Amino acid sequence: METIAVKTVSDSHKVLMDGLESGKSVYLDTRFEWDIGTVITDYIVKISSEFPKYNEDDISEENKGGPYALILCGDDEEVARIHSITKSQTSLNVGVFPNPSPIETTCEKTKKKYPIFIGTVSGILSEMFLMDKGYPSQNLRFVAFLSGASIVRAGLERYILKIANRIPQCQLFVENTGNFSEDVMASLKCNYKIVVDEKPDIQQQVSCLYYKPEAKGNLIASIIQRNKGKKIAFLFLSSEEAVFFQDVMSRLELVDGYVLNNTQTLNEQIEVITQFNEKADGVMFSAQERKFKNVDLAIFVDPPKELLNVRYPGAGNIILFGLESEKLFFEKLGEKRTLKTIKMVENQLNDYSPKIEQLVAKQYFVHVNARTAYQRFLQNYVHLDFMGVFGLKRNELIPYAHSFGLTKPVKTNLANTTSKEVPDVPVVYEKKVFVGSDATVSRLRDRQKELKNARLMKKLEIGKGKRTKKSKSKNKSKKRQVRRNKK
């Protein structure tokens, strides 16, 4: 295996594309997660002109039909992102299967309709091993394994070899960002090994915006108002937070926006991502793992999960929301890259807090979303490990609750965390009673209780007033016995 050492992102992209265009299998060894998927999709689009054309009637024939290119990702989120990029660059049919893939929806005949297929490593594993055979297409020309870090985290590292051995012999690309073991690397049949020696020089401008926890909603609303006509992505620690703030901003009639959450199907996620990527402006609310094209502002509302490796491919500028208690983290981040501080005067912010609190207090579903978002925020926040910066104390929780429109902290399960401050987290929650037309679910529950009680009372009344045939026969037999005894 020939080894090529590169130092910058642009160099690695060029060397990678040259290696792929020569028809060789390439192994990329790097410790930094780059947006390498765009290079792979560019290459597939280039070679797609050479894919044989076929009619749907030809699918039944053994040696005809797709797929010709297969992209295996670490998780469903990456599947949705790569699918939207590929679909925007080619007119060919692009198929997907979720994680894990249902066999009935990814059968041989279904896959043959798609020249390009995108899925997860665990998805194709479930299909190969449950069906006890190799990948059904004999016409594969290119297979790419993306997101080595996700593959290692899922414990699927060694299965890459099993997949590679079961598919037809073709061109391979393997991205190792997750410290693959030496025996796995040695077993991969690749011609080129591209090693990235240094961390890439990221040119994105990163700014820090300090704020108070209770002003989070006001800050999001003000940024939306002041940046109309721009493409903005608000990034949170969890999709539950994204759902809550998108719903609130929509109810306040500031912006409808787009939102991605875990309850959406893969096809629904792909549709949302595609719509947002094709727009010149708009606002997206999502978890930090999501990546979108040509974003003017990528705003990390919560601390980034990759604390000192702050980056967002495809964004013009990055803004980090920061608390005074997190200054040590930003000082350390400033040592690694240029960090600009933005001063936000609170008097210049429109105060939406009363309106948000009113929505949470009166609207049942908004209240449920607020509670869930608050709980997921705390659960993720205390797991951020950086010199004790992100610990929580009992007296600090009320402002965090206010940031979600709640008057008091909500009972939250923070088990299995290394934070020393966890025992101080209170477990208090005042049950909310909803009245009015908005309390649909609570009213339904009350109505169900009323009906249940009414049925119970009816049964009791029947038991008191009327006797059943069984009870009458018992009474008759008792009377007969009494008469016999008297005689």
ZIRABEL-V791340 format. One record per helix or strand of 2 or more residues. SS is the DSSP state (H for helix, E for strand). FROM is the first residue (numbers start at 1). TO is the last residue. Records with the same first field share a line. If there is no record, write none. Layout:
SS: FROM-TO, FROM-TO
This chain:
E: 2-6, 26-29, 69-73, 94-96, 116-120, 142-145, 171-176, 192-196, 205-210, 231-236, 258-259, 282-287, 295-300, 315-322, 339-342
H: 9-21, 37-50, 56-60, 76-89, 103-105, 108-111, 121-131, 148-153, 159-166, 182-187, 213-226, 239-251, 266-278, 324-336, 346-348, 353-362, 364-381, 394-403, 422-424, 440-465, 469-486
